Amino acid sequence: MIPYARQSISENDIDAVVKVLRSDFITQGPVVTQFERAVSHYCSSQYSIAVSNGTAALHLACLALGVSSDDIVWTSPNTFAASANCALYCGAEIDFVDIDPDTYNISVAALKIKLQWAEKNTCLPKVLIAVHFAGQCCEMKEIKALSERYGFKIIEDAAHALGGDYLDQKIGSCRYSDITIFSFHPAKMITSGEGGMLLTNVADLAASIELLATHGITKDSELMTLASHGDWYYQQLKLGFNYRITDFQAALGLSQLQRLDEFVKKRRQLVQYYNDKLAELPLTTPWQHPDSQSCWHLYVIRLDLDRIGKTRKEVFDQLRLSDIGVHVHYIPVHTQPYYQQLGFKWGDFPESENYYKEVLTLPLYVDLTESNIDYIIQKIREVI
Ligand SMILES: Cc1ncc(COP(=O)(O)O)c(C=O)c1O
């Protein structure tokens, strides 16, 4: 099976992990800090905190921004469940903004309309989680302007988007947001096995995230509320979690980061190859907003099912029978049974639902070859 995504692990990556395993510190050692600094440097953010996964990063981002049971958080329905679940972990209410039919990210037009409605009904969101789907950045300048007008905070869910650019800056600069999060799951741009990171330019947010990621416990005497009992002393100041990443995971992430630009370049070449070869077929290849240069975590096409004369399921199943690991990103979150219990229903966000019915993710990863793509395209031609 040609998978839809796959990590690319080098001998250097393996050596970096083994080096940590042979050292004294395998949990919170020096490499975690090196990894954090390297990602901050790459993205030009001031602060970064590495954590156990992207979901933990989203949870901490919501907590650091003060999301609680009185609040409402908005995100895109076209995302993995974690982008919405994180608000529910904090006891907040979740709602969605429908997607743009070209970028498949949150539609700024739909956001404007929903904000006007929410202002009238006194139910504005405290936080908007902007998901950079497949690696393409949301229209952050416009979203930031709306956040200033309506007073909400912004988390960029950039789980897909490390290495992507927006208006000549790396995604993760937090120029248009309060916090950006990344995931280092093996399907993502770089991997640390499981892993995630939060980036911000706000010192207080960084301090709060750091505290919450380690049980709310500090050993910093400056932060303590009482005199120290001795060198063993620590204080728990907040209710936090154990969301720490290990040093050997950070070593893998740091080693992978050295190849990130090479990974992005390769993905962009493969996408160009796909786009050229698919141009004549009854389907839509991904569209790039002129402000954004995707890092191409995913390659999604939309099938023109009327012209093809088959269902998406038939196309999907036939390609799987040819050992092509096609996938579907995403089932709109609001249509999941858990979210339906919260009151959402099919029809609530039609653009994301129409998209879902037609979309297909084709394999894309760094070690995919042009001859793999030739095979995939030959099979797509046969099927459609
Ligand atoms: C958009 C998005 N956000 C968040 C996450 C959660 O990341 P992790 O799997 O590292 O918890 C994912 C993972 O697939 C994702 O795709």
The ligand as an SDF file (V2000), in Angstrom:
LIG
                    3D

 16 16  0  0  0  0  0  0  0  0999 V2000
   -5.6310   20.2130   12.5520 C   0  0  0  0  0  0  0  0  0  0  0  0
   -5.1590   19.3840   13.6990 C   0  0  0  0  0  0  0  0  0  0  0  0
   -5.1270   19.9150   14.9230 N   0  0  0  0  0  0  0  0  0  0  0  0
   -4.6800   19.2250   15.9800 C   0  0  0  0  0  0  0  0  0  0  0  0
   -4.2430   17.9220   15.8720 C   0  0  0  0  0  0  0  0  0  0  0  0
   -3.7960   17.1800   17.0770 C   0  0  0  0  0  0  0  0  0  0  0  0
   -2.4420   16.8640   17.0340 O   0  0  0  0  0  0  0  0  0  0  0  0
   -1.8610   15.5660   17.8050 P   0  0  0  0  0  0  0  0  0  0  0  0
   -2.2340   14.3570   17.0180 O   0  0  0  0  0  0  0  0  0  0  0  0
   -0.3920   15.8260   17.8530 O   0  0  0  0  0  0  0  0  0  0  0  0
   -2.4830   15.5700   19.1650 O   0  0  0  0  0  0  0  0  0  0  0  0
   -4.2490   17.3170   14.6030 C   0  0  0  0  0  0  0  0  0  0  0  0
   -3.7780   15.9230   14.4510 C   0  0  0  0  0  0  0  0  0  0  0  0
   -4.0400   15.2350   13.5210 O   0  0  0  0  0  0  0  0  0  0  0  0
   -4.7210   18.0650   13.4960 C   0  0  0  0  0  0  0  0  0  0  0  0
   -4.7580   17.5270   12.2670 O   0  0  0  0  0  0  0  0  0  0  0  0
  1  2  1  0
  2  3  1  0
  2 15  2  0
  3  4  2  0
  4  5  1  0
  5  6  1  0
  5 12  2  0
  6  7  1  0
  7  8  1  0
  8  9  2  0
  8 10  1  0
  8 11  1  0
 12 13  1  0
 12 15  1  0
 13 14  2  0
 15 16  1  0
M  END
$$$$
